[in-house]
Amino acid sequence: MSLYRSFLWWLLLAALGALAWELLQPDFGEVVIRWHGTTVATTVAFFLLASILLLFALWLLWSAFRFPYHAWRNYAQKQARSRLNNGLTAFYEGRYSRAYRLLLKASEDKDVRDLALLGARQAALVQEDWVAAAQLLERLNLSNPNLAASNNARALLKQGKAKPALDVMMSRPSTEWSPIARGIAIEAAVTLQQFDLARNWLTARDHGLSTKQLEQLNALYQQHFLQGADSADTLWQRWHELSAPNKTSTAMAEAFACRALALGMSGSAAKVLIESMETRYDAATVRALAVLAHNDRALFERIAAFVPAHPAEADLQHTLGAWSKACGNAAAAIAYWQRAIAQGGGAESWNQLGQTFAEQGQFEQAYIAENNARRVLNGETPLPMSGITLQQKIAAEAVTEQRNEHGIPWLPQ
């Protein structure tokens, strides 16, 4: 491209020369050059033409002189790009030794140095070559300090070292952070419960974060903010400060529930989880509710209201069994656990069934149920229960018919 532009430039000069010839043709003028006693006289037109030809000759000479260097430079850049491409491909194929060698060689070219050093360091870390990783980080720090800082902080954060990660990020001016670097710093700050610092970085005008990044980091901040509450009043205050969409978020409800449980607020934890499920049903939340079971008939009814929409959900049946037992209804608990097992429930349902049978004095059934819990954990087929009537078996295995939007029943899975 540079040669093409130069050619156009000389073409323009030639056109200007032709124009000058037309202008000077009536009177060619005279140019006299005296130097060290020598006098040379010529016309203006010839002088201009000779000057242009001389400049053109000098340009050709300079281009010929630079051609070997440019050819070698282009070849070196092509080789570096090829090594970078092959090295990154090898890394993502899991051939880390080959990736390390290729990327280390590619880093000798300044045009791809930063990316090559970054990839080579990741390959060294995967192979647990800590010395090589440290050396590559030093080289990257000389080439691109901000990239080196964010890469080092990310690695430290993955290792659970939030404090060193935050120290590394704060060693660089926040105005020079990339969006990813800012996200790493915010994550480290909220992990350390330095909420004021994280909030300042989140609300900075020039944060550079995309809408999705900002939403994710705000959610992370809010979750840790809830988990950092040191009392029930503080937890409720922080919960009420959340926006309505955040309150219905499953992740936010789980963060509240975990902290509430630690503060002895199991009822509040269950209530918030149920409210989030009423907006968005989540199987993991259902399983968590089983742990929070206590004697609260109103909350039990709200959980039972999910059954028509999820009749074949084993986890939901298991949770209802736990709440039934907590409410003092052992017979209903047994029925729910039998239904959970019939719908694919695991060892925990068998274990709870066995404990409840034992508490009711039905020791034979308790022995079979607890033995089945062990068999399920070992991947073996459970033994049939004794003392189960046909009516009870049908009730346990029965599933409410579900239909699609056209009124056609779904086939059983």
FENGI-V644021 format. One record per pair of residues at least 4 apart in sequence whose C-alpha atoms are under 8 Angstrom apart, sorted by the first residue. I is the first residue (numbers start at 0). GAP is how many residues later the second one is. D is the distance in Angstrom with one decimal. If there is no record, write none. Layout:
I	GAP	D
I	GAP	D
//
This chain:
0	4	6.3
1	4	6.3
2	4	6.2
3	4	6.4
4	4	6.2
5	4	6.3
6	4	6.2
7	4	6.2
8	4	6.4
9	4	6.2
9	46	7.6
10	4	6.3
11	4	6.2
12	4	6.1
12	39	7.7
13	4	6.2
14	4	6.2
15	4	6.1
16	4	6.2
16	31	7.5
16	32	7.1
17	4	6.5
18	4	6.4
19	4	6.0
19	25	7.6
20	4	5.8
20	24	6.4
23	4	5.2
23	5	7.6
23	20	8.0
23	21	6.9
27	15	5.6
27	16	5.8
27	17	6.0
28	14	5.4
28	15	5.3
28	16	7.7
29	11	6.9
29	12	5.7
29	13	4.3
29	14	5.4
30	10	5.6
30	11	5.2
30	12	5.6
30	13	5.7
30	16	7.2
31	7	6.9
31	8	5.6
31	9	4.3
31	10	6.5
32	6	5.6
32	7	5.1
32	8	6.3
33	4	5.5
33	5	4.4
33	6	6.4
34	4	6.6
41	4	6.7
41	5	6.7
42	4	6.2
43	4	6.1
44	4	6.2
45	4	5.9
46	4	6.0
47	4	6.2
48	4	6.2
49	4	6.0
50	4	6.2
51	4	6.1
52	4	6.1
53	4	6.2
54	4	6.1
55	4	6.2
56	4	6.2
57	4	6.1
58	4	6.1
59	4	6.1
60	4	6.1
61	4	6.2
62	4	5.9
63	4	7.8
65	4	6.2
66	4	6.0
67	4	6.1
68	4	6.0
69	4	6.0
70	4	6.2
71	4	6.1
72	4	6.1
73	4	6.1
74	4	6.2
75	4	6.1
75	33	7.6
76	4	6.1
76	32	6.9
76	34	7.7
77	4	6.1
78	4	6.1
78	27	7.8
79	4	6.1
79	25	7.6
79	26	4.7
79	27	7.7
79	28	7.9
79	29	6.2
79	32	7.2
80	4	6.1
80	25	7.2
80	31	7.2
81	4	6.1
82	4	5.7
82	19	5.3
82	20	6.4
82	22	7.3
82	23	5.5
83	4	6.1
83	18	6.8
83	19	5.6
83	22	5.7
83	28	7.6
83	32	6.2
84	4	6.1
85	4	6.0
85	13	7.5
85	16	7.2
86	4	6.2
86	11	6.9
86	12	4.2
86	13	7.0
86	14	7.7
86	15	5.1
86	16	5.3
86	32	8.0
87	4	6.3
87	11	6.4
87	15	7.6
87	31	6.9
88	4	6.2
88	10	7.7
89	4	6.3
89	5	5.1
89	6	6.6
89	8	6.5
89	9	5.1
90	4	5.5
90	5	5.2
90	7	7.8
90	8	5.1
90	9	7.9
90	28	8.0
90	32	6.8
94	4	6.2
95	4	6.0
95	27	5.4
95	28	7.7
95	30	7.5
95	31	7.2
96	4	6.4
96	26	7.3
96	30	8.0
97	4	6.2
98	4	5.9
98	20	8.0
98	21	6.9
98	24	6.7
99	4	5.9
99	19	7.6
99	20	4.8
99	21	7.7
99	23	5.6
99	24	6.7
100	4	6.3
100	19	7.7
101	4	6.1
102	4	6.1
102	13	5.0
102	14	6.8
102	16	6.6
102	17	5.3
103	4	7.3
103	12	6.6
103	13	6.6
103	16	5.9
105	6	7.0
105	7	6.9
105	10	6.0
106	5	6.3
106	6	4.2
106	7	7.2
106	8	7.9
106	9	5.0
106	10	5.8
107	5	6.4
108	4	5.7
109	4	7.8
111	4	6.0
112	4	6.0
112	30	7.9
113	4	6.1
113	26	6.4
113	29	6.8
113	30	6.9
114	4	6.2
115	4	6.0
116	4	6.0
116	19	6.3
116	20	7.8
116	22	7.7
116	23	6.3
117	4	6.4
117	18	7.9
117	22	7.3
117	33	7.9
118	4	6.3
119	4	6.2
119	16	7.5
120	4	6.1
120	11	7.4
120	12	5.0
120	15	5.8
120	16	7.0
121	4	6.2
121	11	7.6
122	4	6.4
123	4	6.1
123	5	5.1
123	6	7.0
123	8	6.3
123	9	5.4
124	4	5.9
124	5	6.4
124	8	6.1
128	4	6.2
129	4	6.1
130	4	6.3
131	4	6.1
132	4	6.1
133	4	6.3
134	4	6.4
135	4	6.1
136	4	6.0
136	11	6.3
136	15	7.6
137	4	6.5
138	4	6.4
139	4	5.7
139	5	6.8
139	7	7.6
139	8	5.6
140	4	4.2
140	5	7.5
140	6	7.5
140	7	5.1
140	8	7.4
143	4	6.2
144	4	6.1
145	4	6.3
145	26	6.7
145	30	7.2
145	31	6.9
146	4	6.1
147	4	6.0
148	4	6.0
148	19	6.0
148	20	6.0
148	23	7.5
149	4	6.0
149	18	7.9
149	19	6.5
149	30	7.7
149	31	5.1
149	34	7.3
150	4	6.4
151	4	6.3
151	13	7.4
151	16	7.5
152	4	6.0
152	11	7.5
152	12	4.2
152	13	7.0
152	15	6.0
152	16	6.5
152	31	7.1
153	4	6.3
153	11	7.0
153	30	6.4
154	4	6.5
155	4	6.5
155	5	5.1
155	6	6.8
155	8	6.9
155	9	5.4
156	4	5.2
156	5	5.2
156	8	5.8
156	27	7.9
156	31	6.9
160	4	6.3
161	4	6.1
161	26	5.0
161	27	7.6
161	29	6.7
161	30	6.8
162	4	6.2
162	25	7.0
162	29	7.1
163	4	6.2
164	4	6.4
164	20	7.5
164	23	6.6
165	4	6.1
165	19	5.8
165	22	5.6
165	23	6.7
166	4	6.3
167	4	7.4
168	12	7.5
168	16	6.1
169	4	7.2
169	15	8.0
171	4	7.3
171	5	7.7
172	4	7.1
173	8	7.6
174	31	7.9
176	4	5.4
176	5	5.8
177	4	6.2
177	30	7.5
178	4	6.2
178	28	7.0
178	29	5.6
178	30	5.2
179	4	6.3
180	4	6.3
181	4	6.2
181	19	7.5
181	25	7.5
182	4	6.1
182	30	7.8
182	34	7.0
183	4	6.2
184	4	6.1
184	13	7.8
185	4	6.2
185	11	8.0
185	12	5.1
185	15	6.9
185	16	7.5
185	31	7.5
186	4	6.1
186	11	7.9
186	30	7.4
186	33	7.5
186	34	7.7
187	4	6.3
188	4	6.2
188	5	5.1
188	6	6.8
188	8	6.8
188	9	5.6
189	4	5.6
189	5	5.7
189	8	6.2
189	30	7.8
189	31	6.0
189	34	6.2
189	35	7.6
190	33	6.9
192	31	7.1
192	32	7.3
192	35	6.8
193	4	6.4
194	4	5.9
194	26	7.6
194	30	7.1
195	4	6.2
196	4	6.5
197	4	6.2
197	23	7.6
198	4	6.1
199	4	6.0
200	6	7.0
201	5	6.9
201	12	7.5
201	15	7.9
201	16	7.6
202	4	7.4
208	4	5.8
208	5	5.9
209	4	6.1
210	4	6.2
211	4	6.2
212	4	6.1
213	4	5.9
214	4	6.1
215	4	6.2
216	4	6.0
217	4	6.1
218	4	6.1
218	27	7.8
218	33	7.6
219	4	6.3
220	4	5.9
221	4	6.2
221	20	7.9
221	30	7.5
222	4	6.3
222	28	7.6
222	29	5.7
222	32	5.6
222	33	7.6
223	4	6.0
223	31	7.6
224	4	6.9
224	13	7.6
225	9	6.2
225	12	6.3
225	13	7.0
225	29	6.6
225	30	6.0
225	33	7.2
226	28	6.2
226	29	6.7
226	31	7.5
226	32	5.3
227	31	8.0
228	5	5.6
228	6	5.1
228	9	7.9
228	30	7.5
229	4	6.6
229	5	7.3
230	4	6.2
230	32	6.9
231	4	6.2
231	28	7.2
231	31	6.6
231	33	7.6
232	4	6.1
233	4	6.1
234	4	6.1
234	21	7.7
234	24	7.9
234	25	7.6
235	4	6.1
236	4	6.4
237	4	6.8
238	8	7.5
238	17	7.6
241	4	6.1
241	5	6.3
242	4	6.4
243	4	6.7
244	4	6.5
245	6	6.5
246	5	6.5
246	6	6.7
246	29	7.2
247	4	7.5
247	5	7.0
247	27	7.1
247	28	4.7
247	29	8.0
247	31	6.4
247	32	7.7
248	4	6.2
248	27	6.4
249	4	6.1
249	23	7.6
249	26	6.0
249	27	7.6
249	30	7.6
249	32	7.6
249	35	7.7
250	4	6.2
251	4	6.3
252	4	6.1
252	19	6.1
252	20	5.6
252	23	6.5
253	4	6.1
253	19	6.8
253	31	7.6
254	4	6.4
255	4	5.9
255	13	6.8
255	16	7.7
256	4	5.9
256	9	7.7
256	11	7.5
256	12	4.2
256	13	7.0
256	15	7.1
256	16	7.0
257	4	6.4
257	11	7.4
258	4	6.3
259	4	6.2
259	5	4.8
259	6	6.4
259	8	6.9
259	9	5.6
260	4	5.2
260	5	5.0
260	8	6.4
264	4	6.2
265	4	6.2
265	26	5.9
266	4	6.2
266	25	7.4
266	27	7.6
267	4	6.2
268	4	6.3
268	23	7.6
269	4	6.1
269	19	6.2
269	22	6.1
269	23	7.9
269	29	8.0
270	4	6.2
270	28	7.1
271	4	6.3
272	4	6.3
272	12	6.8
272	16	7.4
273	4	6.2
273	25	8.0
273	28	7.4
273	29	7.0
274	4	6.8
275	4	6.2
275	5	7.6
276	4	4.5
276	5	6.3
276	8	7.4
280	4	8.0
281	4	6.5
282	4	6.4
282	32	7.0
282	33	7.8
283	4	6.3
284	4	6.3
285	4	6.9
285	29	6.5
285	30	6.0
285	33	6.7
286	4	7.4
286	28	6.0
286	29	7.4
286	32	6.6
287	4	6.9
288	4	6.4
288	30	6.5
289	28	7.3
289	29	4.4
289	30	7.5
289	32	5.7
289	33	7.0
290	31	7.9
292	26	7.8
292	29	6.0
292	30	4.8
292	33	6.1
293	29	6.2
293	32	4.9
293	33	6.6
294	28	7.2
294	31	5.1
294	32	4.3
294	33	7.6
295	4	6.3
295	31	6.6
296	4	6.2
296	30	6.8
297	4	6.5
298	4	6.4
299	4	6.1
299	20	7.2
299	23	6.3
299	24	7.6
300	4	6.2
301	4	7.4
302	4	7.9
302	17	7.2
303	16	6.8
305	4	6.2
306	4	4.9
306	6	8.0
306	9	7.4
307	92	7.2
309	6	7.9
310	88	5.9
310	89	5.8
311	31	6.2
311	87	6.1
311	88	7.8
312	4	6.6
312	27	7.6
312	30	7.1
313	4	6.2
313	25	7.4
313	26	4.4
313	27	7.0
313	29	5.4
313	30	6.1
313	31	5.3
314	4	6.1
314	25	6.8
314	30	6.9
315	4	6.2
315	24	7.7
316	4	6.2
316	19	5.3
316	20	6.4
316	22	6.6
316	23	5.0
317	4	6.4
317	18	6.3
317	19	5.4
317	22	5.5
317	27	7.5
317	31	6.2
318	4	6.3
319	4	5.9
319	13	7.2
319	16	6.4
320	4	6.2
320	11	6.9
320	12	4.0
320	13	6.7
320	14	7.5
320	15	4.8
320	16	5.6
321	4	6.3
321	11	6.5
322	4	6.1
322	10	7.6
323	4	6.4
323	5	5.3
323	6	6.7
323	8	6.1
323	9	5.0
324	4	5.2
324	5	5.1
324	7	7.6
324	8	5.3
328	4	6.3
329	4	6.2
329	26	6.9
330	4	6.4
331	4	6.2
332	4	6.2
333	4	6.1
333	19	6.0
333	22	7.1
333	23	7.8
334	4	6.2
334	61	6.9
335	4	6.1
335	60	7.7
336	4	6.1
336	12	5.7
336	13	7.4
336	15	7.6
336	16	6.2
337	4	6.2
337	11	7.9
337	15	7.5
337	58	5.8
338	4	6.2
338	56	7.5
338	57	4.1
338	58	6.1
339	4	6.4
339	5	5.0
339	9	6.9
339	56	7.8
340	4	4.2
340	5	6.7
340	8	6.5
340	9	7.1
341	54	6.1
341	55	5.4
342	54	6.8
344	4	6.1
344	5	8.0
345	4	6.8
345	27	7.5
345	30	6.8
346	4	6.0
346	25	7.4
346	26	4.3
346	27	7.0
346	29	5.7
346	30	6.2
347	4	6.1
347	25	6.9
348	4	6.0
348	24	7.9
349	4	6.1
349	19	5.3
349	20	6.2
349	22	6.5
349	23	5.1
350	4	6.3
350	18	6.5
350	19	5.2
350	22	5.5
351	4	6.2
352	4	6.1
352	13	7.2
352	16	6.4
352	17	7.8
353	4	6.2
353	11	6.9
353	12	4.0
353	13	6.7
353	14	7.5
353	15	4.7
353	16	5.1
354	4	6.3
354	11	6.4
354	15	7.7
355	4	6.3
355	10	7.5
356	4	6.3
356	5	5.0
356	6	6.5
356	8	6.4
356	9	4.9
357	4	5.5
357	5	5.2
357	7	7.9
357	8	5.2
361	4	6.2
362	4	6.0
363	4	6.4
363	22	7.9
364	4	6.1
364	20	6.6
364	21	6.5
364	22	7.6
365	4	6.1
366	4	6.0
367	4	6.0
367	15	7.1
367	17	6.6
368	4	6.3
368	16	7.4
369	4	6.7
370	4	6.3
371	4	6.0
371	9	7.9
371	10	5.0
371	11	6.3
372	4	6.4
372	9	7.9
373	4	6.3
374	4	6.2
374	5	4.9
374	6	6.6
374	7	6.1
375	4	5.4
375	5	6.6
375	6	6.5
387	4	6.2
387	5	6.6
388	4	6.3
389	4	6.1
390	4	6.1
391	4	6.1
392	4	6.2
393	4	5.8
400	8	6.7
400	9	7.5
401	7	5.6
401	8	5.7
402	4	5.2
402	5	5.1
402	6	4.0
402	7	5.4
403	4	5.6
403	5	6.4
403	6	6.7
//
